[in-house]
Amino acid sequence: MTLNKTVADLVADAEARIHRLTADQARALAGDPAVRFVDIRDVRELKREGTLPGALHAPRGMLEFWVDPDSAYHKPDFATGQRFVLFCALGHRSALATAQLMDMGFGPVCDIEGGFKAWREAGGTVEERG
C-alpha cells in the first residue's frame, strides 16, 4: 500500500505553519498565569513519566471536542483566553494537534518543539501523576 502522505509528511506540514517554542522558551513561561500548558499524551505516559507542573491533561483523541464550545464535551478550561502550549512526548502529536486547533480558529496556541523529552533534557521541572 502506498500512502499519498506519510505521518512524516503530515508532521512536517504542521511544523511549517505553527508557532513552536524551544524547551527553554517554554520553561521561561512556566508559572505565567496567562499561559496554560496542555499535555496531550496518553494517561499511561503521564503515569509512567510525569508531566509539567500544573499542566492540563487533554488526551489527543478528545482535544478538539474539549476545545469546541458547541461540543457536548467542551471543557471550560479552554475558554479562559490564555495562551495554550501543547506538548506530547517528542513534539509530533502536538504539532499535528496545534495545526488542527489553528484550523478550528482556536488560539493563541503553540507547541513545544521536541515535546516532554526536550523539556526534561532542558532541566524543566517534572510533576508526578499517579
C-alpha positions as CSV (number, residue, x, y, z in Angstrom):
1,M,0.0,0.0,0.0
2,T,1.2,3.4,-0.9
3,L,0.0,6.5,1.0
4,N,-0.5,9.9,-0.5
5,K,1.0,11.4,2.6
6,T,3.0,9.8,5.4
7,V,2.9,10.7,9.0
8,A,6.3,12.4,8.5
9,D,4.7,14.5,5.7
10,L,1.8,15.5,7.9
11,V,4.1,16.5,10.8
12,A,6.4,18.4,8.5
13,D,3.4,20.3,7.0
14,A,2.1,21.1,10.5
15,E,5.5,22.2,11.8
16,A,5.9,24.6,8.8
17,R,2.8,26.6,9.8
18,I,2.6,26.6,13.5
19,H,4.5,28.5,16.2
20,R,6.9,26.3,18.1
21,L,8.7,27.1,21.4
22,T,12.0,25.7,22.3
23,A,12.1,23.9,25.7
24,D,14.0,26.9,27.1
25,Q,11.3,29.3,25.8
26,A,8.6,27.1,27.3
27,R,10.5,26.9,30.6
28,A,10.6,30.7,30.7
29,L,6.7,30.7,30.6
30,A,6.3,28.3,33.5
31,G,4.2,29.9,36.2
32,D,2.9,32.7,33.9
33,P,-0.9,32.9,34.7
34,A,-1.6,33.9,31.1
35,V,-0.1,30.6,29.8
36,R,-1.7,27.1,30.1
37,F,0.4,24.0,29.3
38,V,-1.6,21.1,27.9
39,D,-0.3,17.6,27.9
40,I,-1.9,15.6,25.1
41,R,-0.2,12.3,25.8
42,D,-1.9,9.1,26.8
43,V,-2.7,8.8,30.5
44,R,-0.2,5.9,30.7
45,E,2.6,8.2,29.6
46,L,1.7,10.6,32.4
47,K,1.7,7.9,35.0
48,R,5.0,6.5,33.8
49,E,6.9,9.7,33.2
50,G,5.1,12.6,35.0
51,T,4.2,15.9,33.4
52,L,4.9,19.6,33.6
53,P,3.7,21.1,36.9
54,G,0.1,22.2,36.7
55,A,-0.3,21.0,33.1
56,L,-3.9,20.3,32.0
57,H,-4.2,16.8,30.6
58,A,-6.3,16.7,27.4
59,P,-5.9,13.3,25.6
60,R,-5.2,13.8,21.9
61,G,-8.4,11.9,21.0
62,M,-10.6,14.4,22.9
63,L,-8.8,17.7,22.3
64,E,-10.9,19.1,19.5
65,F,-14.1,18.1,21.4
66,W,-13.0,19.7,24.6
67,V,-11.9,23.0,22.8
68,D,-15.2,23.4,20.8
69,P,-17.7,25.4,22.9
70,D,-20.5,23.9,20.9
71,S,-19.5,20.3,21.7
72,A,-21.2,18.3,24.3
73,Y,-17.7,17.5,25.6
74,H,-16.5,21.1,25.9
75,K,-14.3,21.9,28.9
76,P,-14.3,25.4,30.3
77,D,-10.5,25.1,30.8
78,F,-10.2,26.0,27.1
79,A,-12.4,29.2,27.3
80,T,-10.1,31.1,29.6
81,G,-8.4,33.3,26.9
82,Q,-5.0,32.0,28.0
83,R,-2.1,31.1,25.6
84,F,-2.1,27.4,25.2
85,V,1.2,25.5,24.9
86,L,0.6,21.9,23.8
87,F,3.1,19.1,24.2
88,C,3.4,15.4,23.7
89,A,6.4,13.0,24.1
90,L,8.5,14.2,21.1
91,G,6.6,17.1,19.6
92,H,5.0,15.2,16.7
93,R,1.5,14.7,18.0
94,S,1.5,18.2,19.5
95,A,2.5,19.7,16.1
96,L,-0.5,18.0,14.5
97,A,-2.8,19.0,17.3
98,T,-1.7,22.6,17.2
99,A,-2.3,22.8,13.5
100,Q,-5.7,21.3,13.9
101,L,-6.7,23.8,16.7
102,M,-5.4,26.6,14.5
103,D,-7.6,25.3,11.6
104,M,-10.6,25.4,14.0
105,G,-9.8,29.1,14.8
106,F,-8.7,28.4,18.4
107,G,-5.8,30.3,19.9
108,P,-3.4,31.5,20.8
109,V,-1.9,28.1,20.6
110,C,1.6,26.7,20.0
111,D,3.6,23.7,21.0
112,I,7.0,22.7,22.5
113,E,9.5,21.5,19.9
114,G,10.8,18.2,21.0
115,G,8.0,17.7,23.5
116,F,8.3,16.4,27.0
117,K,11.6,14.8,26.3
118,A,13.1,18.2,25.3
119,W,11.5,19.8,28.4
120,R,13.2,17.2,30.7
121,E,16.5,17.5,28.9
122,A,16.5,21.3,29.3
123,G,16.1,20.8,33.1
124,G,12.4,21.5,33.3
125,T,10.6,20.5,36.4
126,V,8.5,17.3,36.3
127,E,5.5,16.6,38.4
128,E,4.5,13.0,39.2
129,R,1.0,11.9,38.3
130,G,-0.4,8.8,39.7
